[in-house]
Amino acid sequence: MADARRLDHKIWGIAWPAILANVSIPTLGLVDAAILGHLDSTRYLGAVAIGSAILSFLYWGFSFLRMGTTGLVARAGGAGQPGEALRILARSAALGVAIAALIVLSHPLWLALGLSLMQPDPALAAPAASYIRLRLLSAPAVLATYAVVGWCIGRQDTRWPMAILLVTNGSNIALDVLFILGLGLASDGAALATACAEYLGLGIAVIAVRRARVPLPPGALRRALADRHGYGQLWRANTNLFLRTACLLACFAFFTAAGEKLGEDVLAGNALMLQFLLFAAFSLDGFAYAAEGLAGERLGARDLDGFRTVVRRCAWWSAGSAVLISALIYAGRPLIFPLLSDLASVQAVLAAHSGWLVALPLLAAPSYLLDGVFIGAAETRPMMTTMWLSALGIYLPVWWLAQPLGNDGLWLAFSLFNLARGVFLGWVYLHYSRRGRWLAA
């Protein structure tokens, strides 16, 4: 019992700063949406929804810089190699800056492709493109910060990621008010606010690394940055995460595009609901982060019993939190929804479909937790295969069959997609456990 209490204390020591930090992410989105939703047209909110979906596909597509770094650092820490963990960070951050440069240089190509695939209304295309170009100013800061956050989580330190996100999102909200309401820049103001805030977050990330004071031999980081084999190893280890995240973001982009086909009011309502849903996702991710750091450490130390205990305790906390979050969403709907938009048509969309927000935390919680387990174990291939299986085998077929249901059909497909991810990953977890593959991997 005492061991369980100590483990719970460690889990919450990692989870609560992550939860607090993560909740600030959808808070930012809700503030963006609420400010833009109170302008005289849904055009600006729709433009930000389209632009954010395309940028998320790019930025989060490279979130392996966070997830892959976490798993490798956690296992290096479990093996007693903090210096190697810092070298992994150096290569990951350098790779992030290089990728950001490619994103900026190639943006005319992928921007045209993204808009052609989403096919927004012509009134939304121009402000969405402008929003994206302004947000690209901070691409190097975004991807380099991913690497630092992954390194911190792998070290079971979520307080610095909390500081990074709180500074980034707090300053973003303040700049939103200045640029959107004060200067009247609408969706362009939202983009500039985010770009400025992301550089402030990078500054906090640099401080976090310097304060860690990990001892290294002279020239070790320079050699790590010049180690081509290390970069190749990092890229190979994270290819599955890239493909997995690209699939996930394609599903979100498809959701936004399908909602846009149902009308501007549905697009705006769905954008608000997705931001609201992120409260649940990012809150539950706190326990996934705990699983990443603690499970990876136990596998690095070759402690299989400890690994299973970590997974079991994190699962209990994640399940309880999902029930609490669903209850809070159900109770808070009448109070929160009127704050998000003054438009009666958008409020009608929120009222008609809000039941999906109550169900989704319960349906998606297993997938969030198991993602953390597999990231910490540096076992990324099952994450990729189960994501694609859920998208191609569940999400798209259900959406196709449920089109007569309109927006309810779209939300049904999205909900079953999230449920399927947890079911498939759960099967893989049991398969690995029965075959003794965790330590072998």
N, C-alpha and C positions, 0 to 999 in steps of 0.2 A: 504493500500500500504506500509506504514511504517513497519507494522508487517511482510509482505511478504519479505521486504528487510532484516529485522533482521533475519528472518528464513534462507534466502538465505546465509546470512553472516555466520550463524552457520553451515549450510550444507557445505559450501566451507571451513570453518575453520577445519572441520573434514575431508573433502574429499581430499584437496590438499596434505596434508602430506601422506595420505594413497596412493594416486595416485603416488606420487613421490617414495615412498617406494616400492610399488607394481611393478612399471615399472622396478625397479632394479632387480626383480626376473627373468623375461624373458631376461633382458639384460645379466644376468649371464649365462642363458642357451644358448643364442646366442653366447656369447664369448666362452663358452665351445665348442659349435658346430663349430664355425668358426676356433678355434685353431685345433681341431681334424679333421675338414674338410679339412684342408690344409696339413695334413700328407699324406703319400704316399699310403694310403689305407682307404676305407670306413669301414674297420673292427672295428676300435676303436670307431668311431662315432656310429656304429650299436650296439656295446657292451654297450656303455653308454645309448643308447636309451632303450635297453632291461633291463639293470640294474635299470635305473631310473623308468621305468614303474612298476617294481616289488616293489621297495622301496616306490614309491608313493602310491601304493595300501596299503602298511602297514602304512606309516606315515600319509598320508592324511585320511586313514581309521579311524584314531584316532584324526582327526581334530575337533571332537566334543569337545575336551579339549579347543579349541579356541571358537568355535561357541556357545556351550552350556554355557560356562562361560560368554560370552558377553551378552546373553539374560537375564540370572539370575542376573548379576551385574547391567545391565541397569534398570531392574525393581526394584531392591533393591535401586538403586540411586534415582529413581522416588518416591519411598516410604520413602525417607529420612533415609536410613539405610547403611551408608558407612562402618560401622564395619562388618556388615553381608557380604557385598561385598568382603571384605578382607578375611573373613573366607572361602568364596566360592573359592577364588583364592588359598588359602593354600591347601584345599582338592583337587582341580583340579590339582595343580602342583605335589602333592604327588602321586596322581593316575597316572599321566603321567610318573613319574620315575618308579613306579612299573610296568607299562605296558612295558616300555623300557627294563627293566630287563628280562621280559618274552620274548620279541622279540629277544633279544640277545641269551638267553639260548636255545630257540627253533629254532634258525635259520637253523640248518641242515635240519629240517623237511620242513619248509615252503620254503626254497630256492630250494630244490629238486622239491617240488610240483610246484612252480612258473615256473621253467625252463621247467618242463615236460608239463605244460599247454600251455606255449608260443611256445615250440618246436622250438627254434632258430637253425640256422645253426650251426653245430658242431664247426666251426671256431669262432663263436661268443659266445658260451656257456661258455667257460673257462674264457675269459676276463670279461664277464658280471658277473660271480660268484665272481671273485676277486674284482671287483668294489664294489659289494654289501657288501662283508665282511669288506672291509676297511671303507665304509660309516657307518657301524653299530657302529663304535667306538663312534660316536656322538649321538646315539639314545636318551640317557637321556637328553642331551641338547636340542634336537629338541622338544621333547614332553613337557618338562617343560617350554620352551619358548612359546609354543602354549598357555598355560594357562595364562601367563603374558600378551601376546598380546591381548587375549580375555578380560581380566580384564581392560586393558587400553581402548580398544574400547568401552566397556560397560560404562566407565566413560567419554566417548566422547573425549578422549585424543588420537589422532593418531600421535602425534609428537614423543612420545617414541617408538611406533612400527616402525615409519620411521627411527629413529636412529638405532634401532636393525637391521632392514633389510639392511640399507645402510652400516653399519659396517660389517655385515655378508657377503653381496654380494660384497662389495668393496674389502675386504680382500680375498675373494674367487677368484676374478678375478686376483688379484696380485699373489696369490699362484698358480693359474693355469699356469700363464706365467712361474713361477719358476719351478714347478714340471713337466709340460708337455714339454715346450720348453727348459728350462734350464737343467733339469736333465734327460729328455727323458723318462719319466715314462708313457707316453701315457694315457690310460684310468685309470690306477691305480693312476696316478698323479692327474687326475680330482677328484677322490674319496678322496684322502688325503687332497686336497685343501679344499673341501667342509666340511670334518669332522673338520678340524682345525678351519675353519671360523665359524662353528656353535657353538663352545664353546666360541668364542669371542662374538657372539651374545647373548649367555646366560649371560655373564658378564654384558652387557649393560642392559639386562632385570632385573637383580638383583638390579642394580643401580636405575632403574625406580621405583621399588617397595619401596625401601628405601627412595627415595626422596619424595614420596607421603605423608609420615608422617601421616598416618591415625591413629587416637587415638584408642587404645583398652585397656580394663582392663587387669591387670597383669594375665598371664596364659591363655588368651583367645585363642591365636593361638594354644597352646598346647592342649587345650580342643577341639578345632575345628579339629585338626589332629587326635584325638582319638575318634571322634564322628562317630561311625559306621553307625548310622542312616543317617548322612549327606552324607556319601559316597554312601549309597544305594539310597538316593534321587537323588544325582548327576548322578549316573549310569542310573537309570530309566529314568530321564529326557533326557538323551542323547542317549539312545538306538536307537531311530528313526534316529538321526543324524548319528550314526555309520552305520546303514543299508543303509541310503541314500548315504553317502559318499563312502561306499564299492561298491555300484552299479555304481556310477559315475566313480570311478577309474577302475572298471572292464571294463567299456565302453572304457576308454582310453587305457587300456592294450589290449583289443580286437582290437582296432584301430591299435596299433603298431604291434600286431601279424599278423593281416590281411595284413598290408602293407609289412611285412617281407616276406609273401608268394608270393608277387608280384615282389620280387627281392631286392637285396641290394641297388640298386640305388633308388628305390621307398621308401624303408625303410629310407634311409638317407634323401631324399628329404622331406618326410612327417615329419620326426623329426625336420628338420629346419623350416618347415611351422608351425608346432605346437608351436614351441618356438616363432615364429613371431606372431602367433595368441594370445599368452599369453599377448602380449602388450595390445591388445584390452581388454581382459578379466580382467586383473589386473587394468587397468585404470578405467574401468566401475565399478569395485568393490569399488572404492573410494566412490561412491554415495550409494552403498549397505551398506558400513560401517556407513555412515551418517544415513541411515535409521535404522540400527541396534540400534545405540545409542539413537537417538532422538525418534524413534517410541517406543522403549522399555521404555524409560523414561516417555513418555506421557501416555502409558498404566499403568505404575506403579503408576502414579499420577491420574489415572482414568479420563483422559482428552481425550475423544473419538474424539471431534472435532479437537483438536490439533494433534492427531494421524493421522487423515485423511489428514490434511493440510501438515504434514511432508511427507506422502506418495506421495501426489500430486506434491509437489515441487521437491522432489527427482526424481520423474518420468520424469518431464520436463527436468531437467539437464542431466539425464541419456540418454534420447532420443537424445538431441542435441549433446552430446558427442559422441554417437554411429555414428551419421552422419559424424561428423568431423573426427573420427578415420578411417572410411571406405574411406573417400576422401583422407586422408593422405596415407593410404596403397596403394590405386590405383595409386596415383601420385609417390610414392616412390619406386615402384617395380623395375624399371630399374636401379636405383641407388644402392639399397641395396642387391639384390639377388647376383650380382657378387662378393660381399664382403664375402658371406657366404661359398662359395666353389669354388675351382679352377677346379673341375672335370666337364667336359662338360656334362656328362650323368646326374649328379645331377642337374645342372643348367637347363637342359631340362625338368626335372620333375617339378622344381619350375615354369618355364615359362608356362608349360601346365596346371597347376592346380591352379595358383595363384588367379584366379577369385573367388574361394571359400573363400579366405581370405578377399576379399572385402565385400562379402555378410554376412559373419558370425557375425560381430559386430552388424549389424542391426537385425539379426534373434535372437541372444542370449541375447541382452540387457534386455528384459523384465524378463527373468529368473534370471539374476544376481540381479536385483533390488528387485524382489519379494522374493528371498532367504533372502536378508537383512531384509525385513519387517517381515517375519515369524521367523527369528532368533531373532530379537529384541523383538517380541511378545512372545518368548518362546513357540511357536506353531510349533513343529517339526514333528508331524505325517503327515500333508499334504505334507511336503517336501519329506518325505520318500516314500509315496504312489505315488505321481506324478512322482518322479524320476524312480521308477520301472515300472510304466505304460509307460513312455516315452521310456524306454530301451527295454522292452519286447513287447510293442505294436507298436512301431514306428521304433526304431533303427535297431533291428535285422531283422524284416520282410523286411524293405526296403533294407538293405544290401543283404539279400538273393536273392531278386528279381532283384537287380541291379548288381549282380556279372558280367554279360556280359560286363558292362561298365568299368570294371577294377578299377583303382584308382579313377576315377570320381564317380563310384558307391559307393565306400567307403566314399568319401567326401559328397556325396548327403545324405547318411544315417546319417552321423554325423551331418550335418547341420539341417536336419529335426528333429533329436533328440533334439537339442538345442532349436529349435523353439517350439516343443511340450512341453518342460518343462515350458516355459513361458505361453503358452496357458492354460495348465492345472492348474498351480498355480494361474493364473489370474481368472479362473473360481472359484476356492476355495476362493480367496479373496472377490469376489463379493458375494458369498454364505454366508460367514461369516458376511459381512457387512449388507446384507439384513436380516439375522436372528439375528443380535445383539449379535454375539458370541464372539467378541473381549474382552469385559470387563468380560463376564461370564467366559471365559477361564482363 
